[in-house]
Structures are given as C-alpha cells and as structure tokens.
Amino acid sequence: MRTFLAGLCLLILTPAVNAAAQATTDSARRSPAPAVDAAAAPGASGSGTAVGDLIAATRNALNDLKYSDAIELAHEALIQKRLRRSQSVLIVQLLGAAFYPDPDESNATANVDSATYYLRRAVRLQPDAVLPEDIRWRGLDSLYQSVRANTFAALAQPAGEYALTGVDGRAFIEVISARPANIWLRSLNRREGTAVVHDSVRGATRARLAMRAHDGQRPLFIAGEYELQIVVVDASTRNSDTLRYSAIAFGVPPVLEIPPEFPTRAIQPERARRAIASGVVAGALVGSLSVAMARYARHDNAISANVSPDARATTVGVLTLLGGIAGGILDRGKPLPDNARANAELRANHAQTVAAIENANRKRVGDYKVELRIDGEVAR
Amino acid sequence: MKRFTGAVVALASLALSRSAAAQRSWPVDLQAVATNSSIRQQIVPLGAENVGSSISLRGYEASLIGPSSGFGLYGRYSAGEVGGASKRQLLEGRVLIGSPQFRLELGYAERRHALVDSSLQYLRGGFTTTTNLGTSGIAIRLRAIGTMPVKRDGVPFNQHLGWEGETNVSYTWPRFPVFAQLGYRIESMRHPTGDEEQSSLVMGVGLWLKP
C-alpha cells in the first residue's frame, strides 16, 4: 500500500519534478563552473549541505534496496535551488539506478523508460560522466552505455574571464562531446548581428577551441555584448547541440591605416605600340613615291619623251610596301627603358609604403587587448 | 619556282632571326654601306636624240648622326667602268641637321657629268626620312636632294638645276648590326650642253648602329 501511494505520488509529481529538475539542470549548465567537484563525487556526496544530505539519503535508500524512497529523496534533491552541475549529474544517475534495480538483489519492478529518461539527462548534462561505483551493476552499466550511445550531447567549460591580446594571444575553451563530432566556436556580436567563426575541429570527442582578439585584418571582438556559440554536430548522425554563453567584451580596437592602392594609371607602357600602322603607311607612301619618282621626277626633254619610266622602280616600290607591312606585323613594340625604369621605381616606392603601413598596423594589432567576461550559459 | 623558294627561305630566316636577342641600342646612329648600283643612263645633247647606256657603279656611303646633338656627317663615293676606263662618278660630303628619323642635308659634291666627261662641282641640299619599324629590323627610307652647280658661268639658273630622289627598304639582322638594303634612285641633271638622267637599282650591305 505504501509502495502504491508512493508510486501514485510519483506519477502525479513526476512532470513537475521533471520540469523543476530541467530548470535546475539548465541552471547548472549555465554555470561556467567545472562539471565535477569533490563534494559531489561518488563517496563524498555533499555532506553538510541540504542537497548533500538528500543525496546521501538517496544513496542509503538505494543501498537498502528502498527504491521508492530513493526516488522520492532524489526528486526532492533535484528541486533544490543552487544545484551544481555535478550534483545534478549525480542525482539523475541515482534516479536512473532507482528506476532500474538489480533483479538479483530486489524484486522491485524495473521502469526502463524512466531509467532511460534520467540516464539520458545525465549524459546530456555531462557526456563523459561515469556511474558511481556504489550504484553500478551489469544491467545498469549496459543500459547506461546504450543510452550514451544513443544520446548526443556536448559540454563546454569556459572560464569566467579571458584576456586576449593581438593575433597570437589566444584563449581556449574546452569542449567535450558524447560522440565524435564536428565542433565550431563562433561569436555573435549582439549589436551588429555579425558572427565570426573562431575555431573548429572535426571528428573529435574533446576539443580545445581557440579565440583571438584580432585576425590581423579586423578585430574579432570589440567592446560590446556577445554570444559565444559552440556548435557541436554528431559526425555520424548529424544530430547537433549548441551551447550558448553570454559574454561582454572590453577593448578599444586599433585604427588601422589602409594601404594605398597601386596607381595603375601611373604605369607607363614599357613597349612602344606595334608599328603596324606606321609600317603600312610608310611602305605605301615610300613605295608609291618610288614609282612616282620614276615616272614624274624627270626633266621635260627628249629622254622623258622617248624613254619610258624605269620598271624597276615599281619592283622596289612593291617590295617597300611589302617590307612595311611585314615590319609592322613582325614588330613586338620597341622597349622603352625609361618607362620601365620609372615603373620599377613606382612599384618599389609603393611596396615600401605598403610595407611601412603594414608594419605599423601589425604593431597596433599586436598591442590590441580584449577582456572577455563570460556571464553564463544561455538557456535553450 | 626558284625565286619563290628563295623568298620562302628569306621569310623563314627573317622569322627565325626574330627569336634571337633584341639588338642593343647605340649612342649614335652610324651607318656604313657598300653599294652596287645598276644604272640605266640616258643623255641628250642639245639638238640631238637621246643616247642610252647601262653602267654599273660600286660605291660606299657612311653617315653618322648623334640623336641628342642633332648634327652629323655624311659621305658618299662611287666609281665604275665608263667607256672602258674606271672613273670616279661621285665624291660627296654633307652636313646633317636633325635626327636619325628626319634630317636636313647640305653638302658639296664633285660629280662626273656624262656629256662633258669631267667632274663638276655642285652644292646639294635636301632631306632624308627614315622609318624604323620597331623591333622588326625593317626600315624604310626616302631621300630627296636638289643640285645646283657651284659655277654657272652665266648660264641661267633653271638650266643648271638637277635633283636626286631615292627610296629604299632595308633589313637589319636582330643579333648583329648588319643590314641589307634594296633601293631605287633617279637623278636628273641639266647642263648647258644637254641633259642627263640616271635611273638606278641600288643594292647594299653594311653596318648600321642604331640608337
């Protein structure tokens, strides 16, 4: 009868408890604190605190094979405020164990669905969490492995504050994934709505993603509010999880000089134009004059009256025309060394100017400092 | 067919030679050429019919002009067998003013006149244009010269006047400053004893340093 009442009570309370537990775990996930701490580790279940007492009582109930009591105590622990992530993980693991008792030790009926639900919650809270030794048995291990294999989740452990300097002063965020995944770290500037991808890895269960203050061309963080997003996509199933963290950046980005564009209009031709036109014109003109001279450049006398013009002039005229055309076609353009020198000087001066500006910009970028404060995880 | 083959070979060698290194530039325009002129000569003494003959002259020409100074010198000499004897046909010197592309020429010449069979002195002046067709090595030249005797001996000016016109096309080897030219020249001279006309096919080879 007592068991029945307890079960009825559980059925009535479960949705509310679950909601509360979800809120609590969400709250826990928002915290940038480390996932596991000594107080919540197996064997040291937060003694001295209300939550710690409840956890200890839950463990005792499990040891005494009082599964219904364990479930009640665990639910009570879950609705406590200011739960740490490690405590939440432990509580839902205990709940999973309570719903899935060892049949060799107890005749209690296993509720596989509920056990699976809570174990999945545990995996989502901390993908690499292991079951405490005192609650493990072969069947629960097997179920936990199965749940872990079918649950995709990721966990990040950002610090509370980062100091980024220039291009090379990087900060890192550790990310853990339940399964091999492709992971991206990006920042979203809330005011401008622009996103920047800082780092990514492929097919990893653990990643150390880096972010920088400046990429050498533009600042990646400027003063303002940001949302850091860690997008984790299961490499095999394409399931995804996105972890979001509010952040505030402080820093005045350097003003960079823009190198002048190369003055292409000032470039002078380094070869003269091909002499096609002048070849044709000169060939035609001089060739015609050759014929004309033979015909008309003669004194008005008996010679011009009796002797016809020299036909060889026509031959020379035609060859002159052909020579002019051939010369124009074969010409590649006469080199203009003065122009080539002037162009080389122009290029060298421009390169020198650009190098000086780039050096100055590099120094300014190298001195750029950004302080990034992580406010906490954004609720999903 | 042989002429055609020769033309093909000439064109092929022209194209091949273009792949060689471009000719360097020189500080002056210096040209020295040995010529062979095939001349058809006509003379017409006063009151008589014209008489034609063919002669062949060998000659030398040289010119030097500084592109920056705008001044230069030109000299020409030619001689050949005339009437069974080797005779000097022309000895000439000119001062050049201008550039290698266009220059005015003023000079003095001793030229053999066929009618009197002796050399007469002339003042000559005119211009020469030279069009170098870029890097092709081909150049086209036009020359026009007027001739006036130094001593007119009371003869009217228009009865002494003569002129000379010349066109030629030349090709300079890209690797070496050696060139060949083919040209046409006509000279028409007046003298109190009669008129003379020489129509020449001029071929030459020489050295040409271009600025």
Interface residues (C-beta under 8 A of the other chain):
Chain A: A272 R274 A275 S278 G279 A282 G283 L285 V286 G287 L289 S290 M293 A294 A297 R298 H299 N301 A302 I303 S304 N306 V307 P309 D310 R312 A313 V316 G317 L319 T320 G323 G324 A326 G327 G328 I329 L330 D331 R332 G333 K334 P335
Chain B: L11 L14 A15 R18 A22 R40 Q42 I43 V44 E49 N50 G52 T131 L133 G134 T135 S136 G137 I138 A139 I140 R141 L142 W163 G165 T167 N168 V169 Y171 L182 G183 Y184 I186 S188 R190 D195 E197 S199 L201
